Amino acid sequence: MEVAADLASGKGHRDENFPVASWLLKREHRAPILTFYRFARAADDIADHPTASPEEKLHLLGAMRRGLDGASGGAAEALALREALEEPGIPLIHAQELLDAFEQDVTVTRYPDWSALMAYCRKSAMPVGRFVLDVHGEDRATWPLSDALCAALQIINHLQDCAKDYRELDRVYLPLETLVAEGAAIEELAAPAASPGLRRAITGLARQTLDLLAESRPFARHIRSRRLALEVAVIQRLAEDLAQRLTRCDPLSEPVHHGKLGAGWVALRAMLAHTIR
């Protein structure tokens, strides 16, 4: 039986699509967020490993859960998170819900409709934003705005990686209902370029993602922490830019990611717009 370290992707927080505990945040807040990220990254690497068996993955995710519980045989990343959150009294429910999502990734490879995808995002994405808000002591009345943004970020990742997820993991997050409605077949995700039907499906999902981002647009203005509000404003603008690109570009044949220079320019404009508002 393998251990979690054997399945590590080597990916770090600076390799993500969107800022994770950036320099905008206070150091005291960055530390628990990065500990949470290392926990989530380890669990994600387990669930997404292309060759480990489902049984191995579930065993290792079980060790992550035992770590959150403080039980014997718990994974180091989970034990570290439990310890980091004990003194400030931040609940472990967000991490536990993430583990529910990673276990679902091992056992569920298709989503029938948008509602099912949103139910998955409730476990896989929304807990992350809620955790960051709890770290900053923000009002939980902001959770619905955070949920919309986090769900949008998750779906953007799904659309960008739709071909890779299918080829490497036989996992399809594009709702089957949407594919059928556009006359697209799952097998078309293996092609070097999207068919017209698949392209319409991706475009339609990108537009639904823009609707989520329209819901989350007021989020930054409702955050008390000025530093966190700036980071959220940056993430919101980066997400809007990527979702717009996905309405125009084919993620099977074109890169739909920000380069460092482009991301920096979008971030600067977002910070300026938030500051002078």
WOURSUL-V681999 format. One record per residue. N is the residue number from 0. PHI is phi in whole degrees, 0 to 359 (* if undefined). PSI is psi in whole degrees, -180 to 180 (NA if undefined). D_FIRST is the distance of its C-alpha to the first C-alpha in Angstrom with 2 decimals. Layout:
# WOURSUL-V681999
n->N phi->PHI psi->PSI d_first->D_FIRST
n->N phi->PHI psi->PSI d_first->D_FIRST
This chain:
# WOURSUL-V681999
n->0 phi->* psi->131 d_first->0.00
n->1 phi->283 psi->163 d_first->3.79
n->2 phi->251 psi->166 d_first->6.73
n->3 phi->303 psi->-38 d_first->9.94
n->4 phi->299 psi->-29 d_first->11.85
n->5 phi->292 psi->-22 d_first->10.08
n->6 phi->257 psi->6 d_first->11.42
n->7 phi->296 psi->137 d_first->14.76
n->8 phi->276 psi->-18 d_first->17.80
n->9 phi->84 psi->-1 d_first->20.14
n->10 phi->283 psi->139 d_first->22.56
n->11 phi->239 psi->179 d_first->24.75
n->12 phi->294 psi->-23 d_first->27.44
n->13 phi->281 psi->-8 d_first->30.12
n->14 phi->266 psi->0 d_first->28.52
n->15 phi->281 psi->161 d_first->28.97
n->16 phi->299 psi->-34 d_first->31.79
n->17 phi->232 psi->156 d_first->33.53
n->18 phi->302 psi->138 d_first->34.20
n->19 phi->236 psi->114 d_first->31.70
n->20 phi->49 psi->54 d_first->33.42
n->21 phi->291 psi->174 d_first->36.05
n->22 phi->298 psi->-14 d_first->38.79
n->23 phi->295 psi->-28 d_first->40.92
n->24 phi->274 psi->154 d_first->39.24
n->25 phi->294 psi->149 d_first->40.08
n->26 phi->302 psi->-38 d_first->37.74
n->27 phi->297 psi->-26 d_first->37.35
n->28 phi->269 psi->-30 d_first->36.00
n->29 phi->295 psi->-37 d_first->33.88
n->30 phi->300 psi->-54 d_first->31.69
n->31 phi->293 psi->-31 d_first->30.23
n->32 phi->293 psi->-40 d_first->30.01
n->33 phi->291 psi->-34 d_first->27.96
n->34 phi->296 psi->-41 d_first->25.63
n->35 phi->297 psi->-42 d_first->25.30
n->36 phi->298 psi->-44 d_first->24.76
n->37 phi->297 psi->-37 d_first->21.90
n->38 phi->298 psi->-50 d_first->20.21
n->39 phi->296 psi->-40 d_first->21.01
n->40 phi->296 psi->-43 d_first->20.00
n->41 phi->297 psi->-43 d_first->16.46
n->42 phi->292 psi->-40 d_first->16.14
n->43 phi->296 psi->-42 d_first->17.97
n->44 phi->298 psi->-36 d_first->15.82
n->45 phi->296 psi->-52 d_first->12.74
n->46 phi->296 psi->-32 d_first->15.04
n->47 phi->262 psi->5 d_first->16.72
n->48 phi->294 psi->130 d_first->14.11
n->49 phi->285 psi->-17 d_first->15.61
n->50 phi->241 psi->-18 d_first->12.85
n->51 phi->295 psi->145 d_first->9.68
n->52 phi->284 psi->158 d_first->10.05
n->53 phi->304 psi->-38 d_first->11.87
n->54 phi->295 psi->-42 d_first->9.57
n->55 phi->296 psi->-43 d_first->6.70
n->56 phi->298 psi->-47 d_first->9.83
n->57 phi->294 psi->-35 d_first->11.41
n->58 phi->297 psi->-46 d_first->8.82
n->59 phi->290 psi->-36 d_first->9.11
n->60 phi->293 psi->-31 d_first->12.78
n->61 phi->296 psi->-37 d_first->13.13
n->62 phi->294 psi->-35 d_first->12.36
n->63 phi->297 psi->-43 d_first->15.06
n->64 phi->293 psi->-39 d_first->17.34
n->65 phi->297 psi->-35 d_first->16.98
n->66 phi->296 psi->-41 d_first->17.98
n->67 phi->297 psi->-33 d_first->21.01
n->68 phi->279 psi->-8 d_first->21.89
n->69 phi->75 psi->21 d_first->21.74
n->70 phi->272 psi->164 d_first->19.51
n->71 phi->297 psi->140 d_first->17.38
n->72 phi->82 psi->12 d_first->13.85
n->73 phi->287 psi->149 d_first->15.13
n->74 phi->293 psi->145 d_first->14.23
n->75 phi->300 psi->-40 d_first->16.85
n->76 phi->295 psi->-36 d_first->18.45
n->77 phi->286 psi->-40 d_first->19.11
n->78 phi->297 psi->-40 d_first->20.48
n->79 phi->296 psi->-40 d_first->22.67
n->80 phi->293 psi->-44 d_first->24.02
n->81 phi->303 psi->-45 d_first->24.81
n->82 phi->295 psi->-41 d_first->26.68
n->83 phi->293 psi->-29 d_first->28.52
n->84 phi->266 psi->-9 d_first->29.81
n->85 phi->295 psi->-50 d_first->30.86
n->86 phi->294 psi->-49 d_first->34.17
n->87 phi->287 psi->-10 d_first->35.46
n->88 phi->72 psi->30 d_first->34.48
n->89 phi->279 psi->129 d_first->32.83
n->90 phi->294 psi->151 d_first->31.04
n->91 phi->274 psi->-2 d_first->27.30
n->92 phi->302 psi->-35 d_first->28.01
n->93 phi->296 psi->-43 d_first->27.78
n->94 phi->291 psi->-38 d_first->24.19
n->95 phi->296 psi->-39 d_first->23.33
n->96 phi->292 psi->-36 d_first->25.03
n->97 phi->299 psi->-42 d_first->23.11
n->98 phi->298 psi->-36 d_first->19.82
n->99 phi->303 psi->-42 d_first->21.59
n->100 phi->292 psi->-42 d_first->22.28
n->101 phi->292 psi->-37 d_first->18.81
n->102 phi->295 psi->-37 d_first->17.57
n->103 phi->296 psi->-37 d_first->20.63
n->104 phi->300 psi->-32 d_first->19.73
n->105 phi->287 psi->-34 d_first->16.66
n->106 phi->253 psi->-17 d_first->18.95
n->107 phi->240 psi->125 d_first->22.39
n->108 phi->240 psi->-2 d_first->23.46
n->109 phi->222 psi->149 d_first->27.24
n->110 phi->234 psi->122 d_first->29.90
n->111 phi->291 psi->-34 d_first->33.21
n->112 phi->204 psi->178 d_first->35.53
n->113 phi->299 psi->-39 d_first->36.22
n->114 phi->299 psi->-41 d_first->36.03
n->115 phi->294 psi->-39 d_first->32.47
n->116 phi->294 psi->-40 d_first->31.57
n->117 phi->295 psi->-37 d_first->33.40
n->118 phi->296 psi->-37 d_first->31.54
n->119 phi->294 psi->-45 d_first->28.25
n->120 phi->298 psi->-29 d_first->29.85
n->121 phi->301 psi->-31 d_first->30.85
n->122 phi->262 psi->-32 d_first->27.22
n->123 phi->268 psi->-22 d_first->25.93
n->124 phi->233 psi->-47 d_first->28.98
n->125 phi->299 psi->-36 d_first->31.63
n->126 phi->300 psi->-27 d_first->29.72
n->127 phi->294 psi->-50 d_first->29.56
n->128 phi->297 psi->-40 d_first->33.34
n->129 phi->296 psi->-38 d_first->33.91
n->130 phi->297 psi->-47 d_first->31.82
n->131 phi->299 psi->-40 d_first->33.87
n->132 phi->295 psi->-40 d_first->37.04
n->133 phi->295 psi->-40 d_first->36.09
n->134 phi->302 psi->-38 d_first->35.41
n->135 phi->272 psi->-1 d_first->38.96
n->136 phi->67 psi->30 d_first->40.51
n->137 phi->281 psi->159 d_first->41.77
n->138 phi->293 psi->132 d_first->43.38
n->139 phi->290 psi->-7 d_first->41.08
n->140 phi->296 psi->-17 d_first->43.90
n->141 phi->277 psi->-6 d_first->42.48
n->142 phi->303 psi->-44 d_first->39.23
n->143 phi->301 psi->-38 d_first->40.54
n->144 phi->293 psi->-42 d_first->41.49
n->145 phi->298 psi->-42 d_first->38.15
n->146 phi->301 psi->-43 d_first->36.38
n->147 phi->297 psi->-43 d_first->38.42
n->148 phi->294 psi->-47 d_first->37.64
n->149 phi->295 psi->-39 d_first->33.89
n->150 phi->297 psi->-41 d_first->33.76
n->151 phi->298 psi->-43 d_first->35.79
n->152 phi->299 psi->-41 d_first->33.49
n->153 phi->297 psi->-45 d_first->30.49
n->154 phi->291 psi->-37 d_first->32.48
n->155 phi->303 psi->-45 d_first->33.71
n->156 phi->299 psi->-42 d_first->30.17
n->157 phi->298 psi->-43 d_first->29.50
n->158 phi->291 psi->-42 d_first->32.71
n->159 phi->299 psi->-40 d_first->32.13
n->160 phi->256 psi->18 d_first->28.68
n->161 phi->300 psi->-40 d_first->29.47
n->162 phi->289 psi->-44 d_first->29.29
n->163 phi->298 psi->-44 d_first->26.08
n->164 phi->300 psi->-40 d_first->24.32
n->165 phi->288 psi->-46 d_first->25.56
n->166 phi->293 psi->-41 d_first->24.91
n->167 phi->268 psi->-30 d_first->21.34
n->168 phi->234 psi->-2 d_first->20.06
n->169 phi->51 psi->40 d_first->22.79
n->170 phi->245 psi->130 d_first->23.54
n->171 phi->232 psi->114 d_first->27.24
n->172 phi->268 psi->-16 d_first->28.69
n->173 phi->296 psi->123 d_first->32.25
n->174 phi->302 psi->131 d_first->33.78
n->175 phi->301 psi->-36 d_first->34.48
n->176 phi->302 psi->-40 d_first->37.92
n->177 phi->292 psi->-43 d_first->38.81
n->178 phi->299 psi->-46 d_first->37.74
n->179 phi->298 psi->-43 d_first->39.76
n->180 phi->299 psi->-30 d_first->42.74
n->181 phi->262 psi->7 d_first->42.87
n->182 phi->71 psi->29 d_first->42.45
n->183 phi->253 psi->149 d_first->39.11
n->184 phi->248 psi->149 d_first->36.18
n->185 phi->304 psi->-40 d_first->32.47
n->186 phi->299 psi->-20 d_first->32.30
n->187 phi->292 psi->-16 d_first->34.76
n->188 phi->293 psi->-16 d_first->32.04
n->189 phi->274 psi->-7 d_first->31.05
n->190 phi->284 psi->159 d_first->34.59
n->191 phi->289 psi->-19 d_first->35.68
n->192 phi->213 psi->152 d_first->38.04
n->193 phi->287 psi->140 d_first->38.46
n->194 phi->290 psi->166 d_first->40.93
n->195 phi->303 psi->-41 d_first->43.85
n->196 phi->294 psi->-44 d_first->42.34
n->197 phi->295 psi->-38 d_first->38.95
n->198 phi->298 psi->-42 d_first->40.86
n->199 phi->296 psi->-39 d_first->42.89
n->200 phi->296 psi->-46 d_first->39.84
n->201 phi->296 psi->-42 d_first->38.30
n->202 phi->299 psi->-44 d_first->41.71
n->203 phi->297 psi->-40 d_first->42.20
n->204 phi->291 psi->-36 d_first->38.87
n->205 phi->296 psi->-38 d_first->39.76
n->206 phi->291 psi->-37 d_first->43.08
n->207 phi->295 psi->-34 d_first->41.48
n->208 phi->293 psi->-39 d_first->39.41
n->209 phi->298 psi->-32 d_first->42.69
n->210 phi->296 psi->-41 d_first->43.98
n->211 phi->298 psi->-40 d_first->41.16
n->212 phi->291 psi->-29 d_first->42.09
n->213 phi->295 psi->-37 d_first->45.69
n->214 phi->295 psi->-39 d_first->44.68
n->215 phi->275 psi->-7 d_first->42.86
n->216 phi->303 psi->-35 d_first->45.62
n->217 phi->284 psi->-5 d_first->47.39
n->218 phi->307 psi->-53 d_first->44.22
n->219 phi->304 psi->-36 d_first->44.91
n->220 phi->289 psi->-17 d_first->48.44
n->221 phi->262 psi->3 d_first->47.22
n->222 phi->265 psi->130 d_first->45.02
n->223 phi->288 psi->-40 d_first->46.76
n->224 phi->291 psi->117 d_first->44.80
n->225 phi->297 psi->-39 d_first->46.56
n->226 phi->293 psi->-45 d_first->43.63
n->227 phi->295 psi->-39 d_first->41.16
n->228 phi->300 psi->-39 d_first->43.83
n->229 phi->295 psi->-43 d_first->44.12
n->230 phi->296 psi->-41 d_first->40.39
n->231 phi->296 psi->-40 d_first->40.42
n->232 phi->299 psi->-39 d_first->43.53
n->233 phi->294 psi->-47 d_first->41.81
n->234 phi->298 psi->-42 d_first->38.71
n->235 phi->303 psi->-47 d_first->41.08
n->236 phi->290 psi->-40 d_first->43.08
n->237 phi->299 psi->-42 d_first->40.15
n->238 phi->294 psi->-44 d_first->38.80
n->239 phi->300 psi->-41 d_first->42.25
n->240 phi->295 psi->-44 d_first->42.61
n->241 phi->292 psi->-41 d_first->39.31
n->242 phi->297 psi->-40 d_first->40.04
n->243 phi->298 psi->-42 d_first->43.49
n->244 phi->299 psi->-39 d_first->42.09
n->245 phi->291 psi->-18 d_first->39.88
n->246 phi->281 psi->-15 d_first->43.10
n->247 phi->246 psi->-26 d_first->44.47
n->248 phi->248 psi->158 d_first->41.66
n->249 phi->260 psi->109 d_first->39.21
n->250 phi->292 psi->-12 d_first->35.61
n->251 phi->283 psi->-28 d_first->34.71
n->252 phi->238 psi->-8 d_first->37.22
n->253 phi->229 psi->144 d_first->38.11
n->254 phi->288 psi->128 d_first->36.33
n->255 phi->239 psi->63 d_first->36.79
n->256 phi->224 psi->161 d_first->35.73
n->257 phi->274 psi->135 d_first->37.79
n->258 phi->283 psi->168 d_first->38.36
n->259 phi->298 psi->-43 d_first->38.78
n->260 phi->294 psi->-46 d_first->42.55
n->261 phi->296 psi->-42 d_first->42.81
n->262 phi->296 psi->-39 d_first->40.54
n->263 phi->297 psi->-40 d_first->42.59
n->264 phi->292 psi->-43 d_first->45.81
n->265 phi->298 psi->-41 d_first->44.68
n->266 phi->296 psi->-43 d_first->43.50
n->267 phi->298 psi->-45 d_first->46.83
n->268 phi->297 psi->-38 d_first->48.83
n->269 phi->295 psi->-42 d_first->46.83
n->270 phi->294 psi->-42 d_first->47.43
n->271 phi->296 psi->-43 d_first->51.09
n->272 phi->296 psi->-40 d_first->51.55
n->273 phi->291 psi->-38 d_first->49.98
n->274 phi->291 psi->-40 d_first->52.03
n->275 phi->270 psi->-2 d_first->55.39
n->276 phi->294 psi->NA d_first->54.98
